[in-house]
Amino acid sequence: MKTKLVLWGTNAQNERLLIALELMPEENKVKAFTFPEQIATEEFSQLMLKEWRDGNAVEFPDGFSVEERELTLSGSILPDGVKAEREDIVQRAQTEWHFIVLSSRLYHTYHSELGEFKDRIEKALRFESSLWDELKGFWDKVQVQVRDRNLFREHADALRDRTNELFTSLKELRGKLDEEFERLSKDNFERFNQMLADVEKKVTDGLRLQPLFDDLKEMQRKFREAKLTKDHRTKIWDRLDNAFKVIKEKRFGTSSAPAGATGAPGTGDDRSPGERLSRRYEGLMSAIDKMEKSIKRDEDDLDFQKRKVASTDGQLEAQIRQAKILMIEERIRSKREKLGEMTQTREELDRRVESQKERDAKKAEQDKIHEAKRAAEEKIKSEIKAAADARKEDDDKLSKAAEQLKVEKGAPTAPKTEDAPAADTGESLLDAVIATVGDSVTDVVDTIKAVGEVVGDKIGDLVEDIKEAWEQSAEAADETKTEIAEEVEETKTEAVAAVEETVAAVEETVSPEESSTPEDDATADTEESDKKDPNE
């Protein structure tokens, strides 16, 4: 983690400033440098971002101001009235720097413990295994903090180097002890060899075996308690074991020796738009998956730190874990914001992918139609060519038949010469016909295609026109039917009125008292006829 931060901000008068923050872990303070925009040139700001922030020295121009503030989690680390353009970066740096301060305190605590170990080792006159075990326990404790990342790498490396120095000092003390142990082991080795030599001589001399066996058992007990090096112990053990075997063989014989009777112990891109979208979508999904896994790891680490807070050894370690909790929470928040942006991008890509799929489907359908048209054209051409070839054979036969008929009728035939044979005329004529037919068929095919396209566009309009004409004809028929009915009714009414007028005229001419005359018969006939239906 960096202990320096450079960013832009404004003061209380809303004037732009270049802000440089430096953490002082030992004092738990933050030193804030502010440079007005007039002196914060582009060159100087780049130097601050690339050199000063990485720990290199940069000469400050005149006119800057500096202020030290206590590092706290609640208070601001910026000077009064100064506001940063990126408050989230300042907040994140504040939580991380708080962890740096606590980690530095833990490092100094361990450094002090190492100082105490160093004093004890320097005062030790000889190697003490208890001191070795204590130092080993201390390093195990440091290792736990390193695995939990409560210590920075440089601090862990410094503690490891100092611990190794103390282990080296203890090894020197143990080396002196080893020299003494080697000398003592050599004395014991010579003593046991002498004792075994005496037992072997007595066995060779044929002395009583039981007391010698008891002597070997006593020697075995002393051997286990004796201080011997590994090499000396192995050699003495082999010789002791061989002495047991020799005595047992002499006591029980080679084949009758009881099993286990010895006292020895055991040992540029040309892809389509759809492909580019697919590649981008796959890359985005992979990035989202990695981000989600990273957030999951941080959440697991956060849960672990929360559980460990309750079981910490001291207040300092608890504060460190609390600082780590805040730092992890800030990291999770930042990652979740990025994940939200990535999710929005994924939704936008989903819409673009769907649109591209629709365009690709339409293009594929159009390609199929064009391919079908080309296949139909090829088929028609092949059929026309086959038909032309068949007609060519028929023409040859007809030409031969015509020539035969001319010969039979005595008609003169054209002379056959090498320059102009008779068959050439028929073949030339046939070729011309085939060429003409082929061109005509091609024109017909093109015409059919054009008509098909026009009909495809106009057939809908034609159907609508026919429907409208039909509706107009039906309305006209209804109107005609109504007019005919009205004319029939009017004619009927006029006929009835005429009959009634005729009857009235006859009644006025002939009185009831007059006798019957031929005129009366005519009138009667007229009346009889008037009684009929006028429609008849």
KELUMDREN-407809 format. One record per residue (C-alpha): z, y, x; residue in three letters. Coordinates in steps of 0.25 Angstrom, whole numbers, plus 2048, in hexadecimal, padded with zeros to 3 digits. Layout:
N
   w   v   u fifi
   Z   Y   X  Ala
...
! end
This chain:
536
   w   v   u fifi
 800 800 800  Met
 7FD 80E 805  Lys
 807 818 807  Thr
 7FE 824 806  Lys
 7F6 829 7FA  Leu
 7EB 834 7F8  Val
 7E6 83A 7EB  Leu
 7E2 846 7E4  Trp
 7EB 84E 7DA  Gly
 7EE 85C 7D5  Thr
 7FA 866 7D6  Asn
 801 86D 7CB  Ala
 7F6 878 7CC  Gln
 7EC 86D 7C9  Asn
 7E7 86F 7D7  Glu
 7E1 862 7DE  Arg
 7E9 85C 7E9  Leu
 7E7 851 7F3  Leu
 7F4 849 7F2  Ile
 7F8 840 7FE  Ala
 805 837 7FC  Leu
 80C 82F 807  Glu
 817 825 805  Leu
 823 825 80F  Met
 82A 818 80C  Pro
 835 81A 815  Glu
 83A 826 80E  Glu
 835 822 800  Asn
 82D 82F 7FF  Lys
 81F 833 7FC  Val
 819 83F 804  Lys
 80E 846 7FB  Ala
 804 84F 802  Phe
 7FB 858 7F9  Thr
 7EF 85F 7FE  Phe
 7E8 86A 7F6  Pro
 7D9 868 7F3  Glu
 7D6 874 7FC  Gln
 7DA 86C 808  Ile
 7D8 85E 803  Ala
 7C9 85D 807  Thr
 7C1 851 805  Glu
 7C2 84D 814  Glu
 7D1 84E 814  Phe
 7D2 847 807  Ser
 7CA 83B 80D  Gln
 7D3 83B 819  Leu
 7DF 83A 811  Met
 7D9 82F 808  Leu
 7D4 827 814  Lys
 7DD 82A 820  Glu
 7EA 830 81C  Trp
 7EC 826 810  Arg
 7EA 81A 81A  Asp
 7F5 81F 824  Gly
 7EC 828 82D  Asn
 7F0 836 831  Ala
 7E9 841 82B  Val
 7EB 850 82E  Glu
 7EE 858 822  Phe
 7E8 866 81F  Pro
 7F1 872 81D  Asp
 7F5 875 80F  Gly
 7FB 868 80A  Phe
 809 865 805  Ser
 812 859 806  Val
 81E 854 7FE  Glu
 827 848 7FF  Glu
 82C 841 7F2  Arg
 835 836 7EF  Glu
 82E 829 7EB  Leu
 832 824 7DD  Thr
 82C 81C 7D2  Leu
 82F 827 7C8  Ser
 82C 834 7CF  Gly
 81F 839 7D3  Ser
 81B 839 7E2  Ile
 812 845 7E1  Leu
 817 853 7E4  Pro
 81B 85C 7D8  Asp
 80F 861 7D0  Gly
 805 858 7D7  Val
 7FD 84E 7CE  Lys
 7F4 843 7D3  Ala
 7E7 840 7CD  Glu
 7EA 831 7CE  Arg
 7F8 830 7C9  Glu
 7F6 820 7C8  Asp
 7F4 81F 7D7  Ile
 800 828 7DA  Val
 809 81F 7D0  Gln
 804 812 7D7  Arg
 806 818 7E5  Ala
 814 81C 7E0  Gln
 818 80E 7DC  Thr
 812 807 7E8  Glu
 819 811 7F2  Trp
 826 80E 7EB  His
 824 7FF 7EE  Phe
 820 803 7FC  Ile
 82D 80A 7FE  Val
 835 7FE 7F9  Leu
 82D 7F5 801  Ser
 830 7FD 80D  Ser
 83F 7FD 80A  Arg
 83E 7EE 809  Leu
 837 7ED 817  Tyr
 842 7F6 81D  His
 84D 7ED 817  Thr
 846 7E1 81D  Tyr
 844 7E8 82A  His
 853 7EC 82B  Ser
 857 7DD 829  Glu
 84E 7D9 834  Leu
 855 7E3 83D  Gly
 862 7DC 83A  Glu
 85C 7CF 83D  Phe
 857 7D4 84A  Lys
 865 7D9 84E  Asp
 86B 7CB 84B  Arg
 861 7C4 853  Ile
 862 7CD 85F  Glu
 871 7CA 85F  Lys
 870 7BB 85D  Ala
 873 7B3 86A  Leu
 86C 7A7 865  Arg
 863 7A2 85A  Phe
 86A 7A1 84D  Glu
 862 799 842  Ser
 86A 7A1 837  Ser
 863 7AE 83C  Leu
 856 7A7 83C  Trp
 858 7A3 82E  Asp
 85C 7B1 82A  Glu
 850 7B7 830  Leu
 847 7AC 829  Lys
 84D 7B0 81C  Gly
 84B 7BE 81E  Phe
 83C 7BC 821  Trp
 83B 7B3 814  Asp
 840 7BF 80C  Lys
 836 7C8 812  Val
 82B 7BE 80F  Gln
 82F 7BE 801  Val
 82D 7CD 800  Gln
 820 7CC 807  Val
 81B 7C2 7FD  Arg
 820 7CB 7F2  Asp
 818 7D7 7F9  Arg
 825 7DF 7F9  Asn
 822 7E2 808  Leu
 815 7E8 80E  Phe
 80D 7E0 818  Arg
 811 7EA 823  Glu
 820 7E9 820  His
 81F 7DA 81F  Ala
 818 7D9 82C  Asp
 822 7E2 833  Ala
 82E 7D9 82D  Leu
 826 7CC 832  Arg
 824 7D1 840  Asp
 833 7D5 841  Arg
 838 7C8 83B  Thr
 82F 7C0 845  Asn
 835 7C8 850  Glu
 843 7C4 84B  Leu
 83F 7B5 84A  Phe
 839 7B6 858  Thr
 847 7BB 85D  Ser
 84D 7B0 856  Leu
 843 7A6 85C  Lys
 847 7AB 869  Glu
 855 7A8 866  Leu
 851 79B 861  Arg
 849 798 86D  Gly
 856 79A 876  Lys
 85D 790 86C  Leu
 851 787 86E  Asp
 852 787 87D  Glu
 861 783 87C  Glu
 85E 779 871  Phe
 853 773 87B  Glu
 85D 772 886  Arg
 867 76B 87D  Leu
 85D 762 877  Ser
 859 75E 885  Lys
 867 75A 888  Asp
 869 752 87C  Asn
 85C 74B 87F  Phe
 860 747 88C  Glu
 86E 742 887  Arg
 867 73A 87C  Phe
 85D 734 886  Asn
 869 730 88F  Gln
 870 729 883  Met
 864 722 87F  Leu
 861 71D 88D  Ala
 86F 717 88D  Asp
 86E 710 880  Val
 860 70A 885  Glu
 866 705 892  Lys
 871 6FE 88B  Lys
 867 6F8 881  Val
 85F 6F3 88D  Thr
 86C 6EE 894  Asp
 86F 6E5 887  Gly
 87C 6EC 883  Leu
 881 6EA 875  Arg
 878 6F0 86B  Leu
 881 6F5 860  Gln
 889 6FF 868  Pro
 87B 704 86D  Leu
 876 705 85F  Phe
 882 70D 85B  Asp
 880 717 867  Asp
 872 719 862  Leu
 877 71D 854  Lys
 881 727 85A  Glu
 876 72C 863  Met
 86D 72E 857  Gln
 878 736 850  Arg
 87A 73F 85C  Lys
 86B 740 85D  Phe
 86A 746 84F  Arg
 874 751 852  Glu
 86E 754 860  Ala
 866 761 863  Lys
 859 75C 867  Leu
 84B 762 868  Thr
 840 75B 860  Lys
 83A 754 86C  Asp
 847 750 871  His
 84C 74A 864  Arg
 83F 742 862  Thr
 840 73C 870  Lys
 84F 738 86E  Ile
 84C 733 860  Trp
 841 72A 865  Asp
 84A 724 870  Arg
 856 722 866  Leu
 84D 71B 85C  Asp
 848 712 867  Asn
 856 70E 86B  Ala
 85A 70B 85D  Phe
 84E 702 85C  Lys
 850 6FA 869  Val
 85F 6F7 865  Ile
 85B 6F2 857  Lys
 850 6E9 85D  Glu
 85A 6E3 867  Lys
 864 6E2 85B  Arg
 85B 6DD 850  Phe
 84E 6D9 857  Gly
 840 6DF 855  Thr
 83D 6D8 848  Ser
 84B 6D8 842  Ser
 84F 6E7 844  Ala
 854 6ED 837  Pro
 84B 6F7 831  Ala
 851 705 832  Gly
 85B 701 83C  Ala
 858 70C 846  Thr
 861 719 844  Gly
 855 722 846  Ala
 853 72D 83B  Pro
 845 730 835  Gly
 83A 73B 83B  Thr
 76E 7E8 7E2  Gly
 76C 7E2 7D7  Asp
 761 7DB 7D0  Asp
 769 7D5 7C5  Arg
 766 7D8 7B6  Ser
 770 7E1 7AF  Pro
 776 7D5 7A8  Gly
 779 7CE 7B5  Glu
 77F 7DB 7BB  Arg
 788 7DD 7AF  Leu
 78C 7CE 7B0  Ser
 78F 7D0 7BF  Arg
 797 7DC 7BC  Arg
 79E 7D6 7B0  Tyr
 7A2 7CA 7B9  Glu
 7A7 7D3 7C4  Gly
 7AF 7DB 7BA  Leu
 7B5 7CE 7B4  Met
 7B9 7C9 7C2  Ser
 7C0 7D7 7C5  Ala
 7C7 7D6 7B8  Ile
 7CC 7C8 7BB  Asp
 7D1 7CC 7C9  Lys
 7D8 7D8 7C3  Met
 7DF 7D0 7B8  Glu
 7E3 7C6 7C2  Lys
 7E8 7D1 7CB  Ser
 7F0 7D7 7C0  Ile
 7F6 7C9 7BD  Lys
 7FA 7C8 7CB  Arg
 801 7D6 7CA  Asp
 808 7D2 7BD  Glu
 80D 7C5 7C3  Asp
 812 7CD 7CF  Asp
 818 7D7 7C6  Leu
 81F 7CC 7BE  Asp
 824 7C6 7CB  Phe
 82A 7D3 7D0  Gln
 831 7D5 7C3  Lys
 837 7C8 7C4  Arg
 83B 7CA 7D3  Lys
 842 7D7 7D0  Val
 84D 7D0 7C9  Ala
 850 7C7 7D5  Ser
 84F 7D1 7E1  Thr
 859 7D0 7EC  Asp
 85B 7DF 7ED  Gly
 859 7ED 7E7  Gln
 84E 7F0 7F1  Leu
 846 7E3 7EE  Glu
 847 7E6 7DF  Ala
 842 7F4 7E1  Gln
 836 7EF 7E9  Ile
 833 7E5 7DE  Arg
 834 7F0 7D4  Gln
 82A 7F9 7DC  Ala
 821 7ED 7DD  Lys
 822 7EB 7CE  Ile
 81E 7FA 7CC  Leu
 813 7F9 7D6  Met
 80D 7EC 7CF  Ile
 80E 7F2 7C2  Glu
 806 7FE 7C7  Glu
 7FC 7F5 7CD  Arg
 7FB 7ED 7C0  Ile
 7F9 7FA 7B8  Arg
 7EE 7FF 7C1  Ser
 7E7 7F1 7C1  Lys
 7E8 7F1 7B2  Arg
 7E1 7FE 7B1  Glu
 7D5 7F9 7BA  Lys
 7D5 7EC 7B1  Leu
 7D3 7F5 7A5  Gly
 7C8 7FC 7AB  Glu
 7C1 7EF 7AF  Met
 7C3 7EA 7A1  Thr
 7BC 7F6 79B  Gln
 7B1 7F4 7A4  Thr
 7B0 7E5 7A0  Arg
 7AF 7EA 791  Glu
 7A4 7F3 795  Glu
 79D 7E8 79C  Leu
 79E 7DF 791  Asp
 797 7E8 788  Arg
 78C 7EA 792  Arg
 78B 7DB 794  Val
 789 7D9 785  Glu
 77E 7E4 785  Ser
 777 7DE 791  Gln
 778 7D0 78A  Lys
 771 7D6 77E  Glu
 766 7DD 786  Arg
 764 7D0 78E  Asp
 763 7C8 781  Ala
 758 7D1 77C  Lys
 751 7D1 789  Lys
 751 7C2 789  Ala
 74C 7C1 77B  Glu
 741 7CB 77E  Gln
 73D 7C3 78A  Asp
 73D 7B6 782  Lys
 733 7BD 778  Ile
 72A 7C2 783  His
 72B 7B4 78A  Glu
 727 7AE 77C  Ala
 71B 7B7 77B  Lys
 716 7B4 789  Arg
 718 7A5 786  Ala
 710 7A7 779  Ala
 705 7AF 780  Glu
 704 7A5 78B  Glu
 703 799 781  Lys
 6F8 7A1 779  Ile
 6F0 7A3 786  Lys
 6F1 795 78A  Ser
 6ED 790 77C  Glu
 6E1 79A 77C  Ile
 6DD 795 78A  Lys
 6DE 786 786  Ala
 6D6 789 779  Ala
 6CB 791 782  Ala
 6CB 785 78B  Asp
 6C8 77B 77F  Ala
 6BD 785 77A  Arg
 6B7 785 788  Lys
 6B5 776 787  Glu
 6B0 777 779  Asp
 6A6 782 77E  Asp
 6A1 779 789  Asp
 69E 76D 77F  Lys
 697 777 775  Leu
 68F 77D 780  Ser
 68A 76F 784  Lys
 687 76B 776  Ala
 67F 777 774  Ala
 677 775 780  Glu
 675 766 77C  Gln
 670 76C 76E  Leu
 666 775 775  Lys
 660 76A 77D  Val
 65F 761 771  Glu
 657 76C 769  Lys
 64F 770 775  Gly
 655 77E 777  Ala
 653 784 784  Pro
 65F 784 78D  Thr
 662 78E 798  Ala
 65E 789 7A6  Pro
 669 784 7AE  Lys
 669 78A 7BC  Thr
 674 78A 7C7  Glu
 676 799 7C5  Asp
 678 799 7B6  Ala
 67C 78B 7B0  Pro
 67C 78A 7A1  Ala
 68A 786 7A0  Ala
 68F 793 7A6  Asp
 68B 79B 79A  Thr
 693 793 791  Gly
 69F 794 79A  Glu
 69E 7A3 79C  Ser
 69D 7A5 78D  Leu
 6A9 79C 78B  Leu
 6B1 7A3 796  Asp
 6AE 7B0 78F  Ala
 6B2 7AB 781  Val
 6BF 7A6 787  Ile
 6C2 7B3 78E  Ala
 6BF 7BA 781  Thr
 6C8 7B1 779  Val
 6D3 7B2 783  Gly
 6D3 7C1 783  Asp
 6D2 7C1 774  Ser
 6DE 7B8 773  Val
 6E6 7C0 77D  Thr
 6E3 7CD 774  Asp
 6E7 7C5 768  Val
 6F4 7C1 76E  Val
 6F7 7CF 772  Asp
 6F3 7D4 764  Thr
 6FC 7CA 75E  Ile
 708 7CE 767  Lys
 705 7DD 763  Ala
 704 7D9 754  Val
 711 7D1 756  Gly
 718 7DD 75C  Glu
 713 7E6 751  Val
 716 7DD 746  Val
 724 7DA 74B  Gly
 726 7E9 74A  Asp
 71F 7EC 73D  Lys
 722 7DF 735  Ile
 72F 7E5 730  Gly
 729 7F1 72C  Asp
 71E 7E9 724  Leu
 729 7E1 71D  Val
 730 7EE 718  Glu
 723 7F4 713  Asp
 71F 7E7 70B  Ile
 72D 7E7 705  Lys
 72C 7F6 701  Glu
 71E 7F4 6FB  Ala
 723 7E8 6F3  Trp
 72F 7F0 6EE  Glu
 725 7FC 6EA  Gln
 71C 7F2 6E3  Ser
 727 7EC 6DB  Ala
 72C 7FA 6D6  Glu
 71D 7FD 6D2  Ala
 71C 7F0 6CA  Ala
 729 7F3 6C3  Asp
 724 801 6C0  Glu
 716 7FB 6BB  Thr
 71D 7F1 6B2  Lys
 726 7FC 6AC  Thr
 71A 805 6A9  Glu
 712 7F9 6A2  Ile
 71E 7F6 699  Ala
 71F 804 695  Glu
 710 805 692  Glu
 711 7F8 689  Val
 71D 7FD 681  Glu
 716 80B 67F  Glu
 709 804 67A  Thr
 711 7FB 671  Lys
 718 807 66B  Thr
 70A 80E 668  Glu
 704 802 661  Ala
 710 800 658  Val
 70F 80F 654  Ala
 700 80E 651  Ala
 701 802 648  Val
 70C 809 640  Glu
 703 815 63E  Glu
 6F8 80D 639  Thr
 701 806 62F  Val
 706 813 62A  Ala
 6F8 818 628  Ala
 6F4 80C 620  Val
 700 80D 616  Glu
 6FC 81B 613  Glu
 6EE 817 60F  Thr
 6F0 80B 606  Val
 6FA 80C 5FB  Ser
 702 800 5F5  Pro
 6FC 800 5E7  Glu
 6ED 7FE 5EB  Glu
 6E7 7F1 5EA  Ser
 6E2 7E9 5F5  Ser
 6D5 7EC 5FB  Thr
 6CD 7E8 607  Pro
 6D3 7F5 60E  Glu
 6E1 7EF 60A  Asp
 6DE 7E2 611  Asp
 6DA 7EA 61D  Ala
 6E7 7F1 61D  Thr
 6EF 7E5 61B  Ala
 6E8 7DF 627  Asp
 6EB 7EB 62E  Thr
 6FA 7EA 62A  Glu
 6FA 7DC 62E  Glu
 6F4 7DF 63B  Ser
 6FE 7EA 63D  Asp
 70A 7E1 63B  Lys
 706 7D9 648  Lys
 70C 7DD 655  Asp
 706 7E9 65B  Pro
 706 7E3 668  Asn
 6FC 7D8 663  Glu
! end
